[in-house]
């Protein structure tokens, strides 16, 4: 029987996950919710799904898993409602806006016996997976220094809630969190955190964080909503036996130009993999659910990465070095 | 140019000495008066190679020169600068200015008393790309500068650069000052506070080969500096200098040594970058010499050198205490 998916939130993330689920074997997107409800119509039509309220999605017998892709501060309420109704939950990152919300989500899903997965999609990007493999198999030697950068133009002009730190957590929780999760995945739990950030006009926001492991490595992360030419990622990973360098701008096999000038900057680079990391993420999650396995990034793991993001904010705002202790 | 400045070179200890000797020999504003070295064998060989006069004694070189370039170990900068100042000879010191804030202050005081001019070798300021950015900032094109992410990573230079006494430290002492000076100059700002994480991870040295500084500036802007000796032996060039500058209106990336041919060399069995951009050492030495010939202040002075050195010294103290350190607390 196909797995029924209900999507709550029809913005950037909701559309990305719904489209990624389309075409997966034994998966059907059955319902899409948005606020206001009519904003779900186009995506629902594209997916061959019905428009429904979030409450209807949670109550629907043909929904097995709920995708929570609302603004960040609303994740917890929808995730817990879905869990209470016995639905599995796939939640866009960050898991929630606050640690308390995330802990409540984890408890609710554990109590209901449903899966809680968090969309730290970078773990499904081949370039980051390859780096992980070269760290783990010793090719790079012992990691010494790592720098990870991630930037975009300010998204606030398109979606106002991003600019409200009480809703999104700003560039640290929305963008830098990808790389904070990545360094936890690559290197494990760090020892201490130091960070600076600023918020400018017109949605400009920028942060630098230094993540220190007890012995090694030293990690530097840039999160930027001042990358006016569009989305960019990169890393430089130095072990004592070699170095890996990734730059998304140098890694596109497809470049388009026309007499009209460069196209308006897209939110993401053009798809140049046969299967996008977003679809790989869902395919893996659905397979694990079918086999009764834990998701790659479960609620506890999502909570730990959120907590590291909150530590970055605490350091940036206090000007102090923050000692890191991962939540259980 | 009608008159040339008579400049001598003190010591071939520094990896930049050969490039400085070639510049002094060729530059139109310079008359190269020769070389003195505390290691006579090394100095005589260098003099022969560069077609320069060998001076057995420091006094002989100083007597023949209006100015000297000091390319010794870092710890020797002070004694050579004081000797030159005592003879009324102007000084262009390799970076860092000294290994301690007290030594740097003593050099400044000795040169002021003489009086002679004290310059410091920060060739990044001579990069046309950096100059263009400076002009763009001054013209308001970036708006207020809010953040800078700077890197000056390199290969481990070897020699005495990993000797704490001779160099004053490791990668932090070697590389922080270039980025710190560029940030001060570009932003027209001063460093206020430094936090640093250091490690000796790659070469098994007694000093750090990895370092990352996060700094607050007086204006409220912040900056990070990666000063690590992190370029592998297989890297196609010695290292580089980059600046990612985030202004309120505009974001700018500078890659100072980006102008390079990629040379895939089957004969040597490696790939190298062959820079074809401006010779920054020649521009720096020329600006120093012309300022002295014209009786103007040199463009980069001892105070600039000391400000950059303070950032490195604060980084060491921060790494010891695991806390941010105020620049005022390391100032002499």
Interface residues (C-beta under 8 A of the other chain):
Chain A: X142 X144 X145 X147 X192 X194 X195 X196 X198 X200 X201 X204 X206 X208 X210 X212 X216 X217 X218 X220 X222 X224 X226 X227 X228 X238 X240 X242 X243 X319 X320 X321
Chain B: X146 X147 X149 X151 X193 X195 X197 X198 X199 X201 X202 X209 X210 X211 X212 X214 X216 X221 X222 X224 X226 X228 X230 X231 X232 X234 X235 X244 X246 X248 X250 X251 X322 X323 X324
